[in-house]
C-alpha cells in the first residue's frame, strides 16, 4: 500500500474515496468530483501508472493516490485509514473497484474445471463484494464516529438483473452488492448516511475499446435503442448526483444506466 499526495487540501468541500479509479468509470468519477471542488483519494490495486495519470489530470488540490488490494480485508481497512488521514476525512465513498468479466475469467459450467470454478468465484466475490463491504464498514464507522452525514454509492451492473451466463460470479457479486447497499441504506439512515447504487450497461471504457472496434461492436451498440453504448462520464454524472445533499431521499435506490437495453419491473 502507498499514498502519494498532490498539493495541499485547499478549500474543497468534501473528501471523496473512489476505489478502482485507475481508468474507465473510476477515473471519470474521480474527475467529476474534483471538478466540483472536492478532494479525491484515487485508489488502485495494481495499476499504479494509470492511477498516477488519473491523479495528475484532476483539477484542484488536495488529491491523493492510495494503493492496495481490496481482496485483503486488512488492506481494505488500511486504505480507508490512509484516505481519512490524507483528505482530512472521507465524506463520500464510491465503491467502483471490481474484477470485470473477460476471457481470462470466463467460467461457464460446461467449460470450466471445478478447481478453476472455485478460484474464480472466490476471487470475484472477495474483490467485487467483500472488498466493497469492508471499505463501506470503515467509511461508515468513520462518519458515525465523526457524527457527520455522508454518501456511499456502489457501482453495480445491469448483469445483476439480466444474468451473466459466461461470468455468473460477476453477475452474482453485483446482485449481492445491490442488496448490500439497500441493507446499508436502512441501517445507516439514522446516521444521515445515504447509500445508493448504479447499474450500468455496457460502457465504452478503455478496456472495451477493442470489442467496440471489432466484429462485436455493432451488436453491442444495437443492445440499446439509442444505437450506442454508454460513456464513463454518463455514469459519473449519475454518481455525482446520488452523492449530493439533494439526493438523500434516493437512498436505497438502484439506478439503471443502460440506455433502455435491459428493462426490469
TORKOL-4160 file (C-alpha; in steps of 0.2 Angstrom, whole numbers, padded with zeros to 4 digits, m for minus):
265
<pt num="1" X="0000" Y="0000" Z="0000"/>
<pt num="2" X="0006" Y="0018" Z="m0003"/>
<pt num="3" X="m0001" Y="0035" Z="m0003"/>
<pt num="4" X="0005" Y="0050" Z="m0013"/>
<pt num="5" X="m0002" Y="0067" Z="m0011"/>
<pt num="6" X="m0004" Y="0081" Z="m0024"/>
<pt num="7" X="m0004" Y="0098" Z="m0017"/>
<pt num="8" X="m0012" Y="0105" Z="m0001"/>
<pt num="9" X="m0030" Y="0102" Z="0005"/>
<pt num="10" X="m0036" Y="0119" Z="m0001"/>
<pt num="11" X="m0054" Y="0124" Z="0002"/>
<pt num="12" X="m0063" Y="0109" Z="m0007"/>
<pt num="13" X="m0079" Y="0104" Z="0001"/>
<pt num="14" X="m0078" Y="0086" Z="0004"/>
<pt num="15" X="m0066" Y="0071" Z="0005"/>
<pt num="16" X="m0071" Y="0058" Z="m0008"/>
<pt num="17" X="m0063" Y="0040" Z="m0009"/>
<pt num="18" X="m0065" Y="0032" Z="m0026"/>
<pt num="19" X="m0060" Y="0014" Z="m0027"/>
<pt num="20" X="m0053" Y="0007" Z="m0043"/>
<pt num="21" X="m0050" Y="0024" Z="m0050"/>
<pt num="22" X="m0036" Y="0020" Z="m0062"/>
<pt num="23" X="m0046" Y="0022" Z="m0078"/>
<pt num="24" X="m0063" Y="0020" Z="m0085"/>
<pt num="25" X="m0078" Y="0023" Z="m0074"/>
<pt num="26" X="m0067" Y="0026" Z="m0059"/>
<pt num="27" X="m0057" Y="0039" Z="m0067"/>
<pt num="28" X="m0072" Y="0048" Z="m0074"/>
<pt num="29" X="m0080" Y="0048" Z="m0057"/>
<pt num="30" X="m0064" Y="0055" Z="m0048"/>
<pt num="31" X="m0063" Y="0069" Z="m0061"/>
<pt num="32" X="m0081" Y="0074" Z="m0059"/>
<pt num="33" X="m0079" Y="0076" Z="m0040"/>
<pt num="34" X="m0063" Y="0085" Z="m0042"/>
<pt num="35" X="m0071" Y="0097" Z="m0055"/>
<pt num="36" X="m0084" Y="0102" Z="m0042"/>
<pt num="37" X="m0070" Y="0106" Z="m0029"/>
<pt num="38" X="m0069" Y="0090" Z="m0019"/>
<pt num="39" X="m0053" Y="0082" Z="m0013"/>
<pt num="40" X="m0052" Y="0064" Z="m0020"/>
<pt num="41" X="m0042" Y="0049" Z="m0015"/>
<pt num="42" X="m0038" Y="0039" Z="m0031"/>
<pt num="43" X="m0037" Y="0021" Z="m0026"/>
<pt num="44" X="m0029" Y="0007" Z="m0037"/>
<pt num="45" X="m0025" Y="m0011" Z="m0034"/>
<pt num="46" X="m0010" Y="m0014" Z="m0046"/>
<pt num="47" X="m0011" Y="m0002" Z="m0060"/>
<pt num="48" X="m0001" Y="0012" Z="m0052"/>
<pt num="49" X="0004" Y="0020" Z="m0069"/>
<pt num="50" X="m0014" Y="0023" Z="m0074"/>
<pt num="51" X="m0019" Y="0029" Z="m0057"/>
<pt num="52" X="m0005" Y="0041" Z="m0057"/>
<pt num="53" X="m0011" Y="0048" Z="m0073"/>
<pt num="54" X="m0029" Y="0050" Z="m0065"/>
<pt num="55" X="m0021" Y="0059" Z="m0051"/>
<pt num="56" X="m0011" Y="0071" Z="m0062"/>
<pt num="57" X="m0026" Y="0075" Z="m0073"/>
<pt num="58" X="m0038" Y="0080" Z="m0058"/>
<pt num="59" X="m0041" Y="0099" Z="m0056"/>
<pt num="60" X="m0039" Y="0107" Z="m0040"/>
<pt num="61" X="m0028" Y="0102" Z="m0025"/>
<pt num="62" X="m0028" Y="0090" Z="m0010"/>
<pt num="63" X="m0030" Y="0074" Z="m0020"/>
<pt num="64" X="m0021" Y="0058" Z="m0015"/>
<pt num="65" X="m0015" Y="0041" Z="m0023"/>
<pt num="66" X="m0018" Y="0026" Z="m0012"/>
<pt num="67" X="m0014" Y="0008" Z="m0017"/>
<pt num="68" X="m0020" Y="m0008" Z="m0010"/>
<pt num="69" X="m0028" Y="m0025" Z="m0015"/>
<pt num="70" X="m0046" Y="m0024" Z="m0008"/>
<pt num="71" X="m0047" Y="m0043" Z="m0008"/>
<pt num="72" X="m0037" Y="m0042" Z="0008"/>
<pt num="73" X="m0048" Y="m0037" Z="0022"/>
<pt num="74" X="m0034" Y="m0029" Z="0032"/>
<pt num="75" X="m0028" Y="m0019" Z="0016"/>
<pt num="76" X="m0046" Y="m0013" Z="0014"/>
<pt num="77" X="m0046" Y="m0006" Z="0032"/>
<pt num="78" X="m0029" Y="0002" Z="0029"/>
<pt num="79" X="m0035" Y="0010" Z="0013"/>
<pt num="80" X="m0049" Y="0019" Z="0022"/>
<pt num="81" X="m0037" Y="0025" Z="0036"/>
<pt num="82" X="m0025" Y="0032" Z="0023"/>
<pt num="83" X="m0039" Y="0041" Z="0014"/>
<pt num="84" X="m0046" Y="0048" Z="0030"/>
<pt num="85" X="m0029" Y="0054" Z="0035"/>
<pt num="86" X="m0024" Y="0061" Z="0018"/>
<pt num="87" X="m0040" Y="0070" Z="0015"/>
<pt num="88" X="m0044" Y="0076" Z="0032"/>
<pt num="89" X="m0059" Y="0065" Z="0032"/>
<pt num="90" X="m0070" Y="0055" Z="0020"/>
<pt num="91" X="m0087" Y="0061" Z="0017"/>
<pt num="92" X="m0091" Y="0051" Z="0001"/>
<pt num="93" X="m0087" Y="0033" Z="m0004"/>
<pt num="94" X="m0089" Y="0027" Z="m0022"/>
<pt num="95" X="m0086" Y="0008" Z="m0022"/>
<pt num="96" X="m0080" Y="0005" Z="m0040"/>
<pt num="97" X="m0066" Y="m0007" Z="m0039"/>
<pt num="98" X="m0071" Y="m0024" Z="m0047"/>
<pt num="99" X="m0065" Y="m0038" Z="m0057"/>
<pt num="100" X="m0073" Y="m0036" Z="m0074"/>
<pt num="101" X="m0079" Y="m0050" Z="m0085"/>
<pt num="102" X="m0066" Y="m0055" Z="m0098"/>
<pt num="103" X="m0059" Y="m0070" Z="m0107"/>
<pt num="104" X="m0047" Y="m0074" Z="m0093"/>
<pt num="105" X="m0061" Y="m0077" Z="m0080"/>
<pt num="106" X="m0074" Y="m0084" Z="m0091"/>
<pt num="107" X="m0082" Y="m0099" Z="m0081"/>
<pt num="108" X="m0097" Y="m0107" Z="m0090"/>
<pt num="109" X="m0101" Y="m0123" Z="m0081"/>
<pt num="110" X="m0099" Y="m0134" Z="m0096"/>
<pt num="111" X="m0082" Y="m0127" Z="m0100"/>
<pt num="112" X="m0073" Y="m0124" Z="m0083"/>
<pt num="113" X="m0065" Y="m0136" Z="m0071"/>
<pt num="114" X="m0071" Y="m0137" Z="m0053"/>
<pt num="115" X="m0054" Y="m0130" Z="m0046"/>
<pt num="116" X="m0055" Y="m0115" Z="m0058"/>
<pt num="117" X="m0073" Y="m0113" Z="m0054"/>
<pt num="118" X="m0069" Y="m0111" Z="m0036"/>
<pt num="119" X="m0055" Y="m0100" Z="m0038"/>
<pt num="120" X="m0064" Y="m0088" Z="m0050"/>
<pt num="121" X="m0079" Y="m0087" Z="m0038"/>
<pt num="122" X="m0069" Y="m0084" Z="m0023"/>
<pt num="123" X="m0058" Y="m0070" Z="m0031"/>
<pt num="124" X="m0073" Y="m0062" Z="m0039"/>
<pt num="125" X="m0083" Y="m0061" Z="m0023"/>
<pt num="126" X="m0068" Y="m0056" Z="m0012"/>
<pt num="127" X="m0065" Y="m0040" Z="m0023"/>
<pt num="128" X="m0082" Y="m0036" Z="m0030"/>
<pt num="129" X="m0092" Y="m0039" Z="m0014"/>
<pt num="130" X="m0081" Y="m0041" Z="0001"/>
<pt num="131" X="m0069" Y="m0028" Z="m0004"/>
<pt num="132" X="m0084" Y="m0015" Z="m0005"/>
<pt num="133" X="m0091" Y="m0022" Z="0011"/>
<pt num="134" X="m0076" Y="m0019" Z="0021"/>
<pt num="135" X="m0072" Y="m0002" Z="0014"/>
<pt num="136" X="m0090" Y="0003" Z="0017"/>
<pt num="137" X="m0088" Y="m0003" Z="0035"/>
<pt num="138" X="m0073" Y="0008" Z="0038"/>
<pt num="139" X="m0080" Y="0024" Z="0030"/>
<pt num="140" X="m0097" Y="0021" Z="0039"/>
<pt num="141" X="m0089" Y="0020" Z="0056"/>
<pt num="142" X="m0078" Y="0035" Z="0052"/>
<pt num="143" X="m0094" Y="0045" Z="0048"/>
<pt num="144" X="m0103" Y="0039" Z="0063"/>
<pt num="145" X="m0089" Y="0042" Z="0075"/>
<pt num="146" X="m0087" Y="0060" Z="0067"/>
<pt num="147" X="m0106" Y="0062" Z="0069"/>
<pt num="148" X="m0107" Y="0069" Z="0051"/>
<pt num="149" X="m0118" Y="0065" Z="0036"/>
<pt num="150" X="m0111" Y="0055" Z="0021"/>
<pt num="151" X="m0114" Y="0047" Z="0005"/>
<pt num="152" X="m0110" Y="0029" Z="m0002"/>
<pt num="153" X="m0113" Y="0025" Z="m0020"/>
<pt num="154" X="m0110" Y="0007" Z="m0026"/>
<pt num="155" X="m0106" Y="0004" Z="m0045"/>
<pt num="156" X="m0116" Y="m0012" Z="m0049"/>
<pt num="157" X="m0121" Y="m0019" Z="m0065"/>
<pt num="158" X="m0135" Y="m0022" Z="m0077"/>
<pt num="159" X="m0129" Y="m0040" Z="m0076"/>
<pt num="160" X="m0136" Y="m0042" Z="m0059"/>
<pt num="161" X="m0153" Y="m0042" Z="m0067"/>
<pt num="162" X="m0152" Y="m0050" Z="m0084"/>
<pt num="163" X="m0139" Y="m0063" Z="m0079"/>
<pt num="164" X="m0121" Y="m0067" Z="m0084"/>
<pt num="165" X="m0121" Y="m0085" Z="m0091"/>
<pt num="166" X="m0102" Y="m0084" Z="m0096"/>
<pt num="167" X="m0097" Y="m0075" Z="m0079"/>
<pt num="168" X="m0110" Y="m0080" Z="m0066"/>
<pt num="169" X="m0099" Y="m0075" Z="m0052"/>
<pt num="170" X="m0099" Y="m0057" Z="m0059"/>
<pt num="171" X="m0117" Y="m0056" Z="m0060"/>
<pt num="172" X="m0120" Y="m0063" Z="m0043"/>
<pt num="173" X="m0107" Y="m0052" Z="m0035"/>
<pt num="174" X="m0116" Y="m0036" Z="m0042"/>
<pt num="175" X="m0133" Y="m0043" Z="m0037"/>
<pt num="176" X="m0126" Y="m0045" Z="m0019"/>
<pt num="177" X="m0118" Y="m0028" Z="m0020"/>
<pt num="178" X="m0135" Y="m0020" Z="m0024"/>
<pt num="179" X="m0143" Y="m0030" Z="m0010"/>
<pt num="180" X="m0129" Y="m0025" Z="0002"/>
<pt num="181" X="m0132" Y="m0006" Z="m0002"/>
<pt num="182" X="m0150" Y="m0007" Z="0001"/>
<pt num="183" X="m0147" Y="m0015" Z="0018"/>
<pt num="184" X="m0135" Y="m0002" Z="0022"/>
<pt num="185" X="m0147" Y="0012" Z="0016"/>
<pt num="186" X="m0159" Y="0006" Z="0030"/>
<pt num="187" X="m0145" Y="0003" Z="0043"/>
<pt num="188" X="m0136" Y="0020" Z="0040"/>
<pt num="189" X="m0151" Y="0032" Z="0038"/>
<pt num="190" X="m0152" Y="0036" Z="0056"/>
<pt num="191" X="m0134" Y="0042" Z="0055"/>
<pt num="192" X="m0139" Y="0053" Z="0040"/>
<pt num="193" X="m0128" Y="0042" Z="0028"/>
<pt num="194" X="m0137" Y="0039" Z="0011"/>
<pt num="195" X="m0132" Y="0023" Z="0002"/>
<pt num="196" X="m0137" Y="0021" Z="m0017"/>
<pt num="197" X="m0131" Y="0010" Z="m0032"/>
<pt num="198" X="m0130" Y="0012" Z="m0050"/>
<pt num="199" X="m0132" Y="m0002" Z="m0063"/>
<pt num="200" X="m0123" Y="0002" Z="m0079"/>
<pt num="201" X="m0125" Y="m0007" Z="m0095"/>
<pt num="202" X="m0110" Y="m0009" Z="m0107"/>
<pt num="203" X="m0099" Y="0006" Z="m0105"/>
<pt num="204" X="m0086" Y="0012" Z="m0118"/>
<pt num="205" X="m0071" Y="0012" Z="m0106"/>
<pt num="206" X="m0053" Y="0010" Z="m0112"/>
<pt num="207" X="m0054" Y="m0009" Z="m0108"/>
<pt num="208" X="m0068" Y="m0011" Z="m0120"/>
<pt num="209" X="m0061" Y="m0001" Z="m0135"/>
<pt num="210" X="m0055" Y="m0017" Z="m0144"/>
<pt num="211" X="m0073" Y="m0025" Z="m0143"/>
<pt num="212" X="m0082" Y="m0009" Z="m0149"/>
<pt num="213" X="m0070" Y="m0008" Z="m0164"/>
<pt num="214" X="m0071" Y="m0026" Z="m0168"/>
<pt num="215" X="m0084" Y="m0038" Z="m0175"/>
<pt num="216" X="m0094" Y="m0037" Z="m0159"/>
<pt num="217" X="m0096" Y="m0018" Z="m0159"/>
<pt num="218" X="m0111" Y="m0016" Z="m0169"/>
<pt num="219" X="m0121" Y="m0029" Z="m0159"/>
<pt num="220" X="m0116" Y="m0021" Z="m0143"/>
<pt num="221" X="m0122" Y="m0004" Z="m0149"/>
<pt num="222" X="m0138" Y="m0012" Z="m0155"/>
<pt num="223" X="m0142" Y="m0018" Z="m0137"/>
<pt num="224" X="m0149" Y="0000" Z="m0134"/>
<pt num="225" X="m0162" Y="0008" Z="m0144"/>
<pt num="226" X="m0151" Y="0023" Z="m0144"/>
<pt num="227" X="m0139" Y="0014" Z="m0155"/>
<pt num="228" X="m0124" Y="0017" Z="m0145"/>
<pt num="229" X="m0116" Y="0011" Z="m0128"/>
<pt num="230" X="m0114" Y="0022" Z="m0113"/>
<pt num="231" X="m0099" Y="0033" Z="m0108"/>
<pt num="232" X="m0090" Y="0034" Z="m0091"/>
<pt num="233" X="m0095" Y="0052" Z="m0090"/>
<pt num="234" X="m0113" Y="0047" Z="m0090"/>
<pt num="235" X="m0110" Y="0036" Z="m0076"/>
<pt num="236" X="m0100" Y="0049" Z="m0066"/>
<pt num="237" X="m0114" Y="0062" Z="m0068"/>
<pt num="238" X="m0126" Y="0050" Z="m0060"/>
<pt num="239" X="m0114" Y="0046" Z="m0046"/>
<pt num="240" X="m0111" Y="0064" Z="m0043"/>
<pt num="241" X="m0130" Y="0067" Z="m0041"/>
<pt num="242" X="m0133" Y="0052" Z="m0030"/>
<pt num="243" X="m0119" Y="0059" Z="m0019"/>
<pt num="244" X="m0126" Y="0076" Z="m0017"/>
<pt num="245" X="m0136" Y="0083" Z="m0002"/>
<pt num="246" X="m0151" Y="0084" Z="m0013"/>
<pt num="247" X="m0151" Y="0065" Z="m0017"/>
<pt num="248" X="m0153" Y="0060" Z="0001"/>
<pt num="249" X="m0171" Y="0054" Z="m0002"/>
<pt num="250" X="m0165" Y="0042" Z="m0016"/>
<pt num="251" X="m0156" Y="0032" Z="m0003"/>
<pt num="252" X="m0159" Y="0013" Z="m0006"/>
<pt num="253" X="m0161" Y="0015" Z="m0025"/>
<pt num="254" X="m0153" Y="0006" Z="m0038"/>
<pt num="255" X="m0152" Y="0017" Z="m0054"/>
<pt num="256" X="m0152" Y="0009" Z="m0071"/>
<pt num="257" X="m0139" Y="0017" Z="m0083"/>
<pt num="258" X="m0141" Y="0006" Z="m0098"/>
<pt num="259" X="m0150" Y="0016" Z="m0112"/>
<pt num="260" X="m0165" Y="0005" Z="m0111"/>
<pt num="261" X="m0155" Y="m0010" Z="m0116"/>
<pt num="262" X="m0162" Y="m0020" Z="m0102"/>
<pt num="263" X="m0179" Y="m0016" Z="m0093"/>
<pt num="264" X="m0184" Y="m0023" Z="m0077"/>
<pt num="265" X="m0200" Y="m0022" Z="m0067"/>
